C-alpha cells in the first residue's frame, strides 16, 4: 500500500466541518490520506484514530485520519465524494476522544443525506 497526504481533500473536509458546524472536530488533529493498492472489494474510504493506549503512552491527544481508497473513491461523482467525506466525518464523536460513532445510531444514510442537503443549500446561498 502507498499512502499520500491530500491537502485538496483536507481543505474540502475543513470546509464541510465549518459549513455543517461540526465544531467539535479539531481540524488540526485531522489528516486526509489517499491510498493506492488496496485489495478491499467494497470499501471506498475509512477513518482511523490513534489508539487510546498509544495516546496515553505517548502523552498525545486524539488524532484522526480519513483514508480515501483511490481505486474506488476517484470513480465517484463529485456529489458522492462529498457524501463519503461527510460519512467519515460523522464517525468522529462530539467529545473528539479518539473513539468512533457507530452506523446504527450516528452515521445513518438518512443523516448523511440530510447533511449533504444542508451543505448544498449553504453553497447555493453563497453564490
C-alpha positions as CSV (number, residue, x, y, z in Angstrom):
1,X,0.0,0.0,0.0
2,X,1.1,3.5,-0.8
3,X,-0.2,6.5,1.2
4,X,-0.1,10.1,0.3
5,X,-1.4,13.1,2.2
6,X,-4.1,15.1,0.4
7,X,-4.2,18.8,1.0
8,X,-7.0,19.1,-1.5
9,X,-9.4,16.8,0.4
10,X,-8.2,18.2,3.7
11,X,-9.4,21.7,2.6
12,X,-12.7,20.2,1.4
13,X,-13.2,18.4,4.8
14,X,-12.3,21.7,6.6
15,X,-15.0,23.4,4.5
16,X,-17.5,20.7,5.4
17,X,-16.6,21.0,9.1
18,X,-17.2,24.7,9.1
19,X,-20.3,24.8,7.0
20,X,-22.1,22.0,8.9
21,X,-21.0,23.3,12.3
22,X,-19.0,20.2,13.2
23,X,-17.1,22.5,15.5
24,X,-16.2,19.7,17.9
25,X,-13.7,18.4,15.2
26,X,-10.2,19.7,15.8
27,X,-9.2,20.4,12.2
28,X,-5.5,20.5,13.3
29,X,-5.8,16.9,14.5
30,X,-7.4,15.5,11.3
31,X,-5.5,14.4,8.2
32,X,-6.6,13.0,4.9
33,X,-4.6,10.4,3.0
34,X,-5.1,8.7,-0.3
35,X,-4.1,5.1,-0.5
36,X,-3.2,3.0,-3.5
37,X,-3.0,-0.7,-3.8
38,X,-6.0,-1.7,-1.6
39,X,-7.3,-5.3,-2.0
40,X,-10.6,-4.3,-0.4
41,X,-13.5,-5.0,-2.6
42,X,-16.2,-2.6,-1.3
43,X,-14.6,-0.1,0.9
44,X,-14.4,3.5,-0.5
45,X,-12.9,5.2,2.5
46,X,-12.3,4.6,6.2
47,X,-11.4,6.5,9.2
48,X,-8.6,5.7,11.6
49,X,-7.6,7.1,15.0
50,X,-4.6,6.9,17.3
51,X,-5.4,4.0,19.7
52,X,-6.1,5.1,23.3
53,X,-3.1,3.1,24.7
54,X,-0.8,5.0,22.3
55,X,-2.4,8.3,23.1
56,X,-1.8,7.7,26.8
57,X,1.6,6.1,26.5
58,X,3.0,8.9,24.3
59,X,1.0,11.7,26.0
60,X,-0.7,12.6,22.7
61,X,-4.1,14.0,22.1
62,X,-6.6,12.1,19.8
63,X,-5.9,12.3,16.1
64,X,-8.0,11.1,13.2
65,X,-7.0,10.1,9.6
66,X,-9.5,9.7,6.8
67,X,-8.2,7.3,4.2
68,X,-9.6,7.6,0.7
69,X,-9.1,4.4,-1.3
70,X,-8.1,5.7,-4.7
71,X,-9.3,2.6,-6.7
72,X,-12.9,3.4,-5.7
73,X,-13.1,6.9,-4.4
74,X,-12.0,8.6,-7.6
75,X,-14.6,6.8,-9.6
76,X,-17.4,8.5,-7.7
77,X,-19.2,11.6,-8.8
78,X,-18.4,14.9,-7.0
79,X,-21.7,14.6,-5.1
80,X,-20.9,11.0,-3.9
81,X,-17.3,12.0,-2.9
82,X,-18.8,14.8,-0.7
83,X,-21.2,12.3,0.9
84,X,-18.4,9.9,1.6
85,X,-16.4,12.7,3.3
86,X,-19.5,13.7,5.4
87,X,-20.0,10.0,6.3
88,X,-16.4,9.6,7.6
89,X,-16.5,12.9,9.5
90,X,-19.8,11.8,11.2
91,X,-17.9,8.9,12.7
92,X,-15.9,11.4,14.9
93,X,-17.6,11.7,18.3
94,X,-18.6,15.1,19.8
95,X,-16.0,14.7,22.6
96,X,-13.2,14.1,20.0
97,X,-11.9,11.3,22.2
98,X,-10.2,9.1,19.6
99,X,-13.2,6.7,19.5
100,X,-15.8,6.3,16.8
101,X,-19.6,6.8,16.4
102,X,-21.3,3.7,15.0
103,X,-23.5,3.3,12.0
104,X,-26.6,2.1,13.9
105,X,-27.2,5.4,15.8
106,X,-25.0,8.1,14.4
107,X,-23.8,7.5,10.9
108,X,-27.0,6.6,9.0
109,X,-27.8,7.1,5.4
110,X,-30.7,9.5,6.2
111,X,-28.4,11.7,8.4
112,X,-25.7,11.8,5.7
113,X,-28.3,12.8,3.1
114,X,-29.7,15.5,5.4
115,X,-26.2,16.9,6.0
116,X,-25.5,16.8,2.3
117,X,-28.8,18.7,1.6
118,X,-27.8,21.3,4.2
119,X,-24.3,21.7,2.6
120,X,-25.9,22.1,-0.8
121,X,-28.3,24.8,0.4
122,X,-25.4,26.6,2.1
123,X,-23.4,26.5,-1.1
124,X,-26.3,27.8,-3.2
125,X,-26.8,30.7,-0.8
126,X,-23.1,31.7,-1.1
127,X,-23.1,32.1,-4.8
